[in-house]
Amino acid sequence: MPSIRPKKSLNVLDITAIVRELKNMIVGRFIDKVYREENGLILRVRGEVEKYYLIFTKHRAGLTKYVIESEERKRDPVLKNLVERCRIEDIYMPRIDRIIHLRLSNNMELIFELIEPMNIILKDSEGKVRWCLHKYEGKDRKIQIGLNYVPPPRNFLDLMNCSVEAYVSEVERGGSDKVRAISRALGVPVDVVREVCRRLNVSESSISKDDYVKILNGIRELFREVTEGRLEPRIYVDKSTNMYVNVTPIRFLIYDEHFQSIPYNSFNEAVDEYFRRLELQEQERSQVSKLEAELKKLEKSILEAESLVSHYLEKSEELKRKAKLVLDNKHIVEELLLRLRELWQKCREKFLEEAKRIELDGVRVINFIPQEKAVILDLYGETVKIPITSSLRDVIEEMFDKAKELKRKAESARKALEELYRKKESIEKDIEKISREFKESVVEVVYGVFEWFEKFRWFITTGDKLVIAGKDASQNESIVRRYLRKNDLFLHADIPGGAVVVLRTGGSDVSDEDIYQAAKYAAAHSKAWTIGTSSIDVFCVYGEQVSKEAPAGEYLARGSFMIYGERRWIRGVPLELGIGVRVDKVDNKIIVRILSAPPEAIHRLAEYYVIIKPGRVDRNKCTSMIREKFMSYVKSRYNVTPKIKPEDIIVHVPGDSTIVGENYSDTILPWDKIKRIAQS
């Protein structure tokens, strides 16, 4: 099997395919938000319901599903004012190069240059730079706010329009490696040239002049294949290591033989999966390498600390042993010291020579240190240093004291060593955690809106009817204008300020139980909760009785409606609500959803849930408590660390509350069934 370097960035063929797919998906939609990343941008693009995220970095461009929205995510103030709320009029490549233009409804263009040095530029209708990711100055151009935008110079031929003569001339001047010469002449990747050679049965090592034009036409056909949308997106995987090595918009015969291929429905999806895995691996390696370097230093410190502890203990025991030996032979040593003092007084010049001749009961002098006036004695095999001018009693006490001090130092060093061991264990756990989280993150964990009803509060009644409710006045307005049908039921608590609740009938009869559950939802999401009452009346009318048209001379505020005809009342509806989490597995994806419903219905929708009632626990604190419970449940059940945001939960907590119960459910409705109910 040939070894190839994993693809680190998209090539021009990839960009062509990305733009081809995006044209059908994002043109006509609005840029909702622009997030500034360390090395690029993320654009949130909205349709009627769904959200798309466009990512542009030095590695790639295209759609991504792996964006966790956060209040901490930076939004560039300039782009916020100039780009957000603009409609995308077109996405195109002005030439076959790694440059993408996004034309906006305000006559400005976002330009993504995925060539070195990667840059993103916003130019206005006059061609002046209004914003750029990086300032740049080279010999050919200068990118700076206020200057006219100049595109990067092209150092290769125009693939689709160059003359054969110019092309052949460039290849001939390109050196002996004709595959690379053709690649440089046309500005296309080497593997594209190799693929065309394979398709034409041309040997890469012996490309002749006759083959030049065949290869040129083959490359042009490959690009036409992509621009016309004849895509077969796939990721190629090294079978031995299971590592991603390439992602291509079409099938590449040069990889099919040696690598496993994973097909995808769209190239954007394949690119997102490929680069997400690559970025996670790079992130893991970066984080782990830093910790491993720290661990290496720590291990060196541990070895030094272990050596120090051993040294202190060894010296302490040695001193203690010698002190005890001197003490046990005190009378002999004192007698010897007495003779040595007398000798010192008489004969200092030849003191060591004469002292070595003195031996008392096997104890003798083996050396002398003049500066300290200390002799080194051989005391029955142990060497002991004793100053001849000091009291032997003081010497013995000092030896015992030093032994104790060394033992104390050994104990302090041992405590420091234990702390080093704890740090080492902590770093090893961090490394293990990073590796584990990487493995977890390979499983796609998805959050957010996917179906039209998920942008509202919603639930399914026990009679299999969809109920939707507005989160604010704007959504109340939207529900009535766009989603309330004449046979649906409109419900509202008998108090100003509350959610519009619609029970979708699907043109069939609904039970009293369905109506009661919808009424409980309306009661819970009303101001009745915040004032602390335990129940409230709720009225119900058909959709055809609700109007946004105000009587002559009157004005209806946003989120307000006129109700005509007789109302049906549900009296004394108790205020209680279930909030739960469900996790749906689709292929290799884990989709985490937070939802709410009346207690009678929540067990059919959430696999773990809590029941709340109006209470004295602050709304934010209650949200935090519920969030911790949900994160703990998902972690323990699915072995992934969920990134559940507080705002995902607080939207379902009507006000200060009390958690009165929690439970699990193994009988939740499959997501496919929920979707079918919502479509009726």
Summary of the structure (lengths in Angstrom):
residues: 680
radius of gyration: 39.8
end to end distance: 53.6
largest distance: 133.0
contacts: 2085
relative contact order: 0.06
helix: 42%
strand: 25%
